[in-house]
Amino acid sequence: MNKLVIVGGAAVVLVGAFVIGMNVYRGQQTEKVSQIAATDSDSPFNRPDAPMIGTIMAKVEIVEYFDPACESCREFYPYVKNVLEQHKNQVRLSLRYAAFHKGSDYVVQVLEAARLQGFDIYVKSLETVLDAQPIWANHNNPNPSMVWTLLGNTGIDIERAKREMNDPRILARMKQDAADIVKLDVRKTPTLFINGKPLREFSPQGLASQVASEVRAAYKN
């Protein structure tokens, strides 16, 4: 019995230490990000060439670092879309790439080549890639080139996209995102910021609540 009590007590201590550590990290990240947003002339939150969903006039911006091979990104995307729908014309989404998984960089280049053909094609390609993620993004044996066979109903010119996926503009975009990941200390996907502030609670409710708070502040609702 005493051993069980000791083991149980140790587990509680470890969990408590983990929670404290995470809170300290979040506090440090929030302070660091706030300083970057306020003083950095080359702010990661000012990337007008990044993919954007919503109107440029929106006063609230969600910046999301995502990996097209990330299961959590796939699962969280509908909630992000729902927030955009709930606050139409008030909130915009700026997408950044964090290609942490093997093969993800290839798919990012495909998506950016689709974007060169039009925004609607980009969004359709993005959602197709996410929907079909279990097919091409097996982490033990990823096959990113399979995405080409999945994009037929998006309107994309596949041959053109294959030619343009190594366009210097695309490679520069990816290089910039990689540098911003380091600057913001992004370690996982999805990582979200709302008006330059880290998402405090990673959950659909946490996102909805923090965005609603920023909308009220920005629009005095």
C-alpha positions as a printed Julia matrix, in Angstrom:
221×3 Matrix{Float64}:
   0.0    0.0     0.0
   2.79   2.38    0.9
   4.47   1.72   -2.45
   1.22   2.53   -4.26
   0.86   5.74   -2.31
   4.45   6.71   -3.11
   4.03   5.92   -6.83
   0.72   7.78   -6.97
   2.21  10.75   -5.19
   5.16  10.8    -7.57
   2.81  10.79  -10.57
   0.88  13.73   -9.16
   4.15  15.61   -8.64
   5.28  14.87  -12.21
   1.94  15.99  -13.68
   2.02  19.12  -11.56
   5.57  19.86  -12.68
   4.55  19.38  -16.31
   1.59  21.76  -15.96
   3.77  24.36  -14.24
   6.42  23.96  -16.93
   3.85  24.41  -19.71
   2.42  27.49  -18.05
   5.9   28.97  -17.7
   6.65  28.2   -21.36
   3.37  29.75  -22.5
   4.05  32.83  -20.41
   7.54  33.17  -21.88
   6.24  32.61  -25.4
   3.49  35.2   -24.93
   6.0   37.77  -23.69
   8.42  37.0   -26.52
   5.71  37.14  -29.2
   4.31  40.39  -27.81
   7.75  41.99  -28.01
   8.21  40.77  -31.59
   4.78  42.02  -32.63
   5.38  45.44  -31.05
   8.99  46.16  -31.96
  10.16  43.95  -34.83
  10.24  45.89  -38.1
  10.31  42.54  -39.91
   7.44  41.06  -37.95
   6.33  37.48  -38.72
   2.79  38.82  -38.44
   3.28  41.08  -41.45
   3.53  38.76  -44.44
   1.18  40.15  -47.09
   2.21  37.49  -49.62
   1.03  34.62  -47.38
  -2.19  32.77  -48.28
  -5.15  34.59  -46.76
  -8.77  33.55  -46.34
 -11.12  36.42  -45.62
 -11.07  40.13  -46.28
  -7.94  42.24  -45.89
 -10.12  44.82  -44.11
 -10.82  42.47  -41.19
  -9.46  43.86  -37.92
  -8.81  40.44  -36.39
  -6.24  38.11  -37.91
  -5.63  34.47  -37.13
  -2.14  33.39  -38.13
  -1.92  29.61  -38.32
   1.26  27.61  -38.78
   0.19  24.27  -40.21
   1.57  21.13  -41.79
  -0.57  19.5   -44.52
   0.48  16.08  -43.14
  -0.48  16.94  -39.55
  -3.54  15.07  -38.25
  -4.32  17.79  -35.71
  -4.27  20.42  -38.46
  -6.74  18.34  -40.44
  -9.03  17.91  -37.44
  -8.83  21.56  -36.37
  -9.38  23.11  -39.81
 -13.22  22.85  -39.72
 -13.26  24.76  -36.42
 -11.11  27.51  -37.89
 -13.47  27.73  -40.88
 -16.45  27.92  -38.53
 -14.9   30.86  -36.66
 -14.38  32.65  -39.98
 -18.02  32.04  -40.89
 -19.26  33.28  -37.52
 -17.29  36.53  -37.84
 -17.51  37.12  -41.57
 -15.69  40.28  -42.71
 -14.33  40.77  -39.19
 -11.76  37.94  -39.05
  -9.24  36.74  -41.62
  -6.97  33.7   -41.65
  -3.34  33.92  -42.71
  -1.83  30.5   -43.39
   1.86  29.76  -42.83
   3.67  26.54  -43.52
   5.48  24.44  -40.93
   6.46  21.36  -42.92
   7.67  19.26  -40.01
   6.62  15.86  -41.42
   8.54  14.02  -44.11
   7.2   14.89  -47.56
   5.19  17.88  -46.36
   7.48  20.36  -48.12
   6.59  18.72  -51.45
   2.87  19.14  -50.77
   3.4   22.75  -49.7
   5.0   23.42  -53.08
   2.01  21.8   -54.79
  -0.39  23.99  -52.81
   1.55  27.14  -53.61
   1.64  26.19  -57.3
  -2.15  25.85  -57.1
  -2.33  29.32  -55.56
  -0.58  30.75  -58.63
  -3.63  29.59  -60.6
  -6.18  31.39  -58.43
  -7.44  31.6   -54.88
 -10.45  29.31  -55.4
  -8.2   26.6   -56.82
  -5.87  27.02  -53.87
  -8.65  26.58  -51.29
 -10.09  23.57  -53.12
  -6.62  22.03  -53.35
  -5.93  22.69  -49.68
  -9.17  21.09  -48.56
  -8.71  18.14  -50.91
  -5.2   17.52  -49.58
  -6.44  17.67  -45.99
  -9.44  15.41  -46.66
  -7.2   12.83  -48.35
  -4.41  13.11  -45.79
  -4.75   9.49  -44.58
  -4.09   8.32  -48.16
  -0.85  10.14  -48.91
   0.55  11.11  -45.49
   1.19   7.8   -43.76
   4.05   8.81  -41.47
   5.74   5.41  -41.83
   5.6    5.53  -45.62
   4.48   8.95  -46.93
   3.79   9.28  -50.64
   3.27  13.0   -51.26
   3.32  12.68  -55.05
  -0.05  10.9   -54.73
  -1.7   14.29  -54.24
  -1.59  14.88  -57.98
  -4.09  12.07  -58.54
  -6.41  13.61  -55.94
  -6.62  17.13  -57.35
  -8.55  16.38  -60.53
 -11.8   18.02  -59.37
 -10.22  21.26  -58.14
  -9.83  22.91  -61.53
  -6.05  22.91  -61.27
  -3.89  22.66  -64.39
  -1.69  19.84  -63.14
   1.0   20.1   -65.79
   1.36  23.82  -65.19
   1.49  23.25  -61.42
   4.23  20.65  -61.82
   6.26  23.16  -63.8
   5.68  25.99  -61.33
   6.07  24.19  -58.0
   9.77  25.13  -57.97
   9.06  28.76  -58.8
  11.52  31.02  -56.89
   8.58  32.86  -55.32
   7.34  29.62  -53.77
  10.76  28.65  -52.46
  11.22  32.15  -51.02
   7.82  31.91  -49.28
   8.8   28.61  -47.69
  12.19  29.98  -46.63
  10.51  32.96  -44.98
   8.08  30.73  -43.09
  10.96  28.56  -41.9
  12.73  31.64  -40.53
   9.55  32.87  -38.84
   9.08  29.46  -37.2
  12.43  29.9   -35.5
  11.7   33.5   -34.55
   8.35  32.61  -32.96
   9.59  29.35  -31.46
   6.91  27.31  -33.2
   7.42  23.68  -32.17
   4.2   21.95  -33.17
   1.3   22.2   -35.56
  -1.14  23.72  -35.64
   0.16  26.77  -33.81
  -2.19  29.74  -33.88
  -1.88  33.41  -33.01
  -4.8   35.84  -32.79
  -3.8   39.44  -33.44
  -0.24  38.56  -32.52
  -1.16  36.7   -29.32
  -0.63  32.95  -28.88
  -3.78  30.84  -28.61
  -4.15  30.42  -24.87
  -6.23  27.23  -24.89
  -5.83  24.79  -27.76
  -9.4   23.66  -28.27
 -12.32  24.67  -30.49
 -13.86  26.49  -27.53
 -10.57  28.19  -26.7
 -10.19  29.44  -30.26
 -13.79  30.65  -30.49
 -13.57  32.43  -27.15
 -10.28  34.21  -27.83
 -11.34  35.29  -31.32
 -14.68  36.57  -30.0
 -12.82  38.59  -27.36
 -10.57  40.16  -30.0
 -13.58  40.92  -32.2
 -15.34  42.68  -29.33
 -12.24  44.74  -28.61
 -11.63  45.62  -32.26
 -15.24  46.45  -33.13
 -16.39  47.63  -29.67
 -19.17  45.04  -29.65
